[in-house]
Amino acid sequence: MSVLPLVFTSGWASGINAYAVVLLLGVFGATGITDEVPESLQRPDVLIVAGVLFACEAVADKIPYVDSVWDTAHTVIRPVSGAVVGALLAGQSGSLPDLAAGAVGGSTALASHCVKAGTRMAINTSPEPFSNIIVSTAEDLGVGGIVSFAMFYPEAAAIIAAVLLVLGLILLYFLVSRIRRFLRRRAQRREERRLAAHGGRPPD
């Protein structure tokens, strides 16, 4: 059976929470639930680091504006993680060339990361924290549920991930105006901080 559905699903999930994907896959492999996970993801040090970083993301991802800063910092990390995990999964099964798997995992992770980051920018135009907490919790549960589902029904999980990705891209299109508002507000805050640093006057 081709590992492509699992690569696609893990790529989609990596774009939302890469550390959760590494942690879940490693645990599933270490406990013998699946033999699709390479040993490199099952190592105790990898699981510990992934667990600590997942805990950090779980906190940062629920704080308005901090979540967008975190997303910006992970614009490279999430796609790279999706590509690496995809290549490792393909190398483990031998059913898909590593380069192709990396391209699928990385590009899918980049697309889902853009959806996540853009959605958070739109949400942050309303600075109350409750929406961030709700959305972040839903994302964590969604990643955990779909990655777990993919261990047993990879094709079905890939279809669900594809539908969610398409719906997310459509939603992102309709949120463009709110994203622009967020970017203007962030630029205004930077300008206010810059002026405050110079005593309220433009620097010479």
N, C-alpha and C positions, 0 to 999 in steps of 0.2 A: 504494500500500500504506500502511495506517495506521501511524503511528509509535508507536502506543500500546504495543505489546509492548516496544519499546526504551525507552520512557519508564518503564514498569513495572520492567523489569530494572535500569535505571540507578538508579531510586529505591531498589530493594531493596539494590543494591550500595552506594549512598551512605550508607545507614544503618549499614553496616559499616565502610566506609573511603571517605569522600567524596573525599579527595585522590587516591586511586588512580583513581577513576572519572573525575575531571576530567583527570588526566594521561593515562590510556589513551585516552579519547575524543579529546583534543587531538592525541595522537600519531597515532591512526588517521586523523583528518581531515587533518593536516598532511602525512602521507605518501601521501595519495590512496587509502587502502584503502577509505574510504567517503566519500560526499558528504552523509551525513546530519548531520554535525557542523558546527555554525555556526562561522564564522571567529573569533568572540569567544573560543571555547575553544581555538583553534589558535595564538593569539598567543604569541610567545616568552616574554613576561613572565609570562603565565598559566601556561605550562608549567613555568617555572623555580620560581615560587612553589609550585605544586602538587607539584613534585618534592621541594623542600626540606621542605614540610610532611608529605609522605608518608614521607620518611626519619625525621622526628621521630616520627611515629606508629608507624612500624615498630619503633622502640626503646621508646617509652613503653608500647606495647601489650603488651609481653612481660615487664613487671616487675610482680609482684604488688602490688596496692593502687594503684600508680601508674596502672595501666590503668583502674581504676575512677574515679580522679580525672579522668583524661583523658576518659573516657566522660561523666562528669557535665558537664564543660566543653563537650562537643560535643552535648549534648542539644538545643540549638537549632541549632547549626551544621549538623549532618548533615541534618535535615529541610529546612532552608532551602536547603541545597545541592541536595538531591534535587528540590525544587520548582523552583529556578532552572534546573537542567540540563534538567528535563522541559519547562519552558516554552520554553527555547532550542531544544531538539530539535523541538518542535511548531512553533515559529515558522519554523524552517528548512525543514520539509517542507510546512507549510501544510495538513496533513491533520487537525489537531486543534486546537481553540481553546487559546490559551496558558493561560487560567485553569484550564481542565479538566486540562490536562497538568500544570500546577503542583500542582494538588490531588492528582492521582494520584501524582506523583513524591514530593511532600512527605509524604503520608500513608503511602505504602509505606516511605519512608526512616525515618519515625518508628517504624513497627512493627518493622522489622528492627533499628533502634537499640535499642529496648527489649529485644528478644531478646538482642542482643549484650551490652548492659550488665548485664542480669539474669543471664545465663550466667556472665559474669566475676565477679559478686558471689558466685555459688555456688561457683565454682572457687577463689576467694580464701579460702574457709573452710578450705582446705588450703593454707597459705602457701608450699609448695615451688614453685619457679619453673618446673619442667619442663612442667607441664600448661598454664601460661600460654603458654609458648613454642610448644608443639605446637598449641594452639588458635589462637593468633594467626597462626602460619604457615599453618595450614589455611585461615583466613579470607582471608588475603592471596592465597593461590593460588586459592581459590574465586572471589573477586571478579575477579581477573585472568582466570581461565579463562572464567567465564560472560559477562563483558562482552565479551571477545574473541569468544566463540561467538555472542553477540548481533549482532555485525557481519555475520555471514553467515547465521545462522538465528534471527532475532529472535523468532519465535513459539515455537520450541522452547526458547530460552533463557528466555523469560518463563514458560513452564510449569515449567521447572526451578526458577526463582526462586520461583514461587508455592508449589511443593511444599516447598522448603526453608523458606520463611517459615511455612507452616502447621506443619511439623514443629518448627520453632523455638519457636513459640507453645505447642505442646503440651508440649515439653520444659520451657519456662519455668513452666508450670502445676505440673509435678511438682517443680520446684526451689524453690518458694516458701519452704519451711521453711529451706533452706540460705541463701537470700537474707536472710531475717529474722535468721538467725544472724550473717551478715556485718554487717548494719546494727547489731545489738546490740554486736558486737565493736568496730565503728568508734566507736559512741557511748561505749563504755567507754574506749577509747583516748583520746578527746577529753577525757573526764572526768579520766583519770589525768594528762594533760598539764596540764589546768587546775589540778588540785590541786598538781602539782609546781611550777607557776609561783607558787603561793602558799605554798610551804614545806610542802606536804602537809596543809594545813588549809583548810577551806572559807573562801572570802572573806567578810568581814563584810558 
